[in-house]
């Protein structure tokens, strides 16, 4: 999800007039990072 957000962000930066792609890319990056660091269902997904 973070990778998809980065791709959309880069596309939004290179294509003029595609501001919505930058917005969607930033949202996907933020949501991806939140889902990565917040444990879902009470169990941590990190392997120690």
C-alpha positions as CSV (number, residue, x, y, z in Angstrom):
1,X,0.0,0.0,0.0
2,X,2.9,2.3,0.8
3,X,4.5,1.5,-2.5
4,X,1.3,2.2,-4.4
5,X,1.1,5.5,-2.6
6,X,4.6,6.4,-3.6
7,X,3.9,5.5,-7.3
8,X,0.8,7.6,-7.3
9,X,2.6,10.5,-5.6
10,X,5.4,10.4,-8.2
11,X,2.9,10.2,-11.0
12,X,1.1,13.2,-9.6
13,X,4.4,15.1,-9.4
14,X,5.4,14.4,-13.0
15,X,2.0,14.9,-14.6
16,X,0.9,18.5,-14.5
17,X,-2.7,18.9,-13.6
18,X,-2.9,15.6,-11.7
19,X,-3.2,17.0,-8.2
20,X,-5.7,14.3,-7.2
21,X,-3.0,11.7,-7.7
22,X,-0.7,13.4,-5.2
23,X,-3.5,13.6,-2.7
24,X,-4.4,9.9,-3.1
25,X,-0.8,9.0,-2.9
26,X,-0.2,10.8,0.3
27,X,-3.4,9.3,1.8
28,X,-2.3,5.8,0.8
29,X,1.2,6.3,2.3
30,X,-0.3,7.5,5.6
31,X,-2.8,4.7,5.8
32,X,-0.2,2.1,4.9
33,X,2.1,3.3,7.6
34,X,-0.6,3.4,10.2
35,X,-1.7,-0.2,9.3
36,X,1.8,-1.3,9.4
37,X,2.6,0.0,12.9
38,X,-0.8,-0.4,14.7
39,X,-1.5,-4.0,15.6
40,X,-4.9,-5.2,14.3
41,X,-6.9,-7.7,16.2
42,X,-4.9,-7.4,19.4
43,X,-1.9,-9.3,18.0
44,X,1.4,-7.6,17.0
45,X,2.5,-8.5,13.5
46,X,6.2,-7.7,14.3
47,X,8.5,-10.7,14.6
48,X,11.1,-10.3,17.4
